[in-house]
Each structure stands twice: as structure tokens, then as C-alpha cells.
Amino acid sequence: MAGGHMNYRHLNRSSAHRQALLRNLVTSLIEHESISTTWPKAKEAQRLAEKVITLGKKNTEASRRKALSILYTPHDLLPKLFGTLRERYASRPGGYTRVLRIEPLKPDMAPSAILELVDGPRDIRFAMTARTIVTERGEGKDLGEMTARNIDKVTRFRPGGQGALEEMVEKIRHLKIGERDNAGSTERRWGGNV
């Protein structure tokens, strides 16, 4: 339409195909908690995923029926949506998902992204913050301003956030120590640098 404002990305699909695509992406996101797709699809699926999780937080009969109509495998995912995810995001006012840009996954070099649920077991920012803390402590530096901001972001709404972050830091630190020890044993076994 000439001069009109675009309210959403059409994704080069008819309306029914677009809705089916977004429903499929959101169903996969709820099931796996992290998916990889193109960046425009991730941004559009993020909008629908936020609405579905808000329905889960409401926990009314009407919200259950609406979620039932959106998800492709509702009987498998409704207990998770209205149970685990509802409890996880009970105190969070919004922002249940995160889109992270990554290197293109396909040969056509389409911009790719990871769409993930925040504060979950597969939260990439949480793991990256823990890894940064290990690196900065290992170098004897104070935590930088950006790291301090990321610590605040990843622990603010996570129950027991500081403790969970310190546990992850210890795990990563022990893994790095183990890698160093294994590298030495490899050199001894093969009689030189590998």
C-alpha cells in the first residue's frame, strides 16, 4: 500500500503461511528454549513468543484456550508454559526472550540469529558473563563496567542469581584448569608440542 506504515515483517509469505511459520517457531522455542533461524524471522517470532508467555503468566481459562490455538503441540507444551515458565517469569515484567545475532548459517549468507528464553538453562548471556568473570579474575583485573552491567542483567530476575553465577564461574574455572592439565599430558604422551 502506498504511503502506509508496515506494522510487521511480511517475510515474503502469504498471511496463512506467515502465521504457520511463526507458530512453528514459537512452538519450537517453548519446547527447546533456544532456536536458530534468520534474524527477521527471530524478531517476528519474538513478538508472538512474548505474548504466549504472558498468556502463561495470566493462567486463566481464556489464556489457556488462546495458547492452545497458537501452539502446534499444546498438550505437550501447556504444562511447561503454565508451570515451569510461569514460575520462572512470575516476577519479570516483560522481556522473556532474547535475540542474539550470529554468523550466517546458510550458504546464501542470510543474517542469522539465536532466539532464546532468558534465565533458562541454555541462557547464552549468563554463560558468557561467567566466562568473562573467569577470564578477568584469571588475569588479576577488576571486573569492568560492561561485565558489572551484564552481571546485574543476568542475575536481576533469576532466583538465586548470584549463587548460580558463582557456581557457573567455578565450573568454568575448573574446566579451564582441567584443559591446561590435559594439554600438558598430551605433550608428555606425544613427546613434544601438539
SVG drawing of the C-alpha trace seen along z (x, -y; Angstrom):
<svg xmlns="http://www.w3.org/2000/svg" viewBox="-12 -8 71 49">
<polyline fill="none" stroke="black" stroke-width="0.4" points="0.0,0.0 1.3,-3.4 2.5,-5.5 1.2,-3.1 3.2,-2.1 4.3,1.5 3.2,3.0 5.1,6.2 7.5,8.1 5.7,9.9 8.6,12.4 7.7,12.9 4.8,15.2 1.0,15.1 -0.8,14.4 -1.6,18.0 1.9,19.2 3.4,16.5 1.2,17.4 2.1,21.1 5.8,20.2 5.6,18.1 3.5,20.6 6.0,23.3 9.0,21.2 7.3,20.3 6.3,24.0 10.0,25.0 11.2,22.1 8.9,23.2 10.0,26.9 13.8,26.3 14.2,22.9 16.7,21.8 16.4,21.9 18.5,20.7 16.8,19.0 17.2,15.9 17.2,12.6 13.9,11.2 12.1,14.5 13.6,14.4 12.4,10.8 8.8,11.6 8.7,14.9 9.9,12.9 6.8,10.8 4.5,13.8 6.6,15.7 6.3,12.7 2.5,12.8 2.4,16.6 4.5,16.4 2.3,13.5 -0.7,15.8 1.1,18.4 1.5,15.9 -2.2,15.0 -3.2,18.6 -6.9,18.2 -9.1,20.4 -9.3,17.9 -5.5,17.7 -5.2,21.5 -7.6,21.6 -5.7,18.9 -2.3,20.7 -4.0,23.9 -4.8,22.3 -1.3,20.9 1.0,23.9 1.2,26.8 1.7,29.5 -0.3,27.9 -0.8,31.0 2.9,31.5 3.8,27.8 0.9,26.3 2.1,27.9 5.5,26.3 4.1,23.0 1.6,22.8 4.0,24.5 7.8,24.0 7.8,20.9 5.1,19.2 7.1,19.7 10.3,18.6 8.9,15.3 6.5,14.6 8.4,11.5 9.7,10.4 7.5,7.6 8.5,8.5 11.4,9.3 11.2,13.1 13.1,13.7 16.4,12.5 17.6,12.3 21.3,12.7 22.9,12.1 25.3,14.8 27.3,15.6 25.2,16.6 24.2,20.3 23.2,20.8 25.2,20.5 23.0,17.6 24.6,15.5 21.2,14.5 21.6,12.7 21.1,15.4 20.2,15.2 19.5,17.2 16.2,16.7 16.3,17.9 14.3,17.7 16.2,15.7 17.0,17.0 16.8,20.6 19.3,23.4 20.5,22.5 20.9,18.8 23.9,17.7 24.4,14.3 24.6,16.0 27.3,18.4 29.3,15.7 29.2,13.4 30.5,16.3 33.3,17.0 34.2,13.3 34.4,13.2 36.7,16.2 39.0,14.6 39.1,11.2 39.8,12.9 42.5,15.1 44.3,12.0 44.1,10.3 41.9,7.5 39.0,5.9 35.6,6.5 34.9,4.0 31.9,1.7 30.4,3.8 30.9,7.0 29.3,5.5 26.3,4.4 26.0,7.9 26.1,9.4 23.2,7.2 21.2,8.1 21.7,11.9 21.0,12.1 18.3,9.5 15.2,11.7 16.9,15.2 16.1,16.8 19.4,17.3 21.1,15.4 24.4,14.5 24.8,18.0 24.0,19.6 26.5,17.3 29.3,18.1 28.6,21.9 28.9,21.4 32.1,19.4 33.6,22.3 32.6,24.9 34.2,22.9 37.3,22.3 37.7,26.0 37.2,26.8 39.9,24.4 42.3,25.9 41.4,29.3 42.2,28.3 45.6,26.9 46.4,30.1 45.2,32.2 47.3,30.1 50.4,30.9 49.7,34.7 49.2,34.6 52.6,33.0 54.2,35.7 52.4,38.5 53.4,37.5 56.9,36.3 56.5,32.6 54.1,29.9 50.9,30.9"/>
</svg>
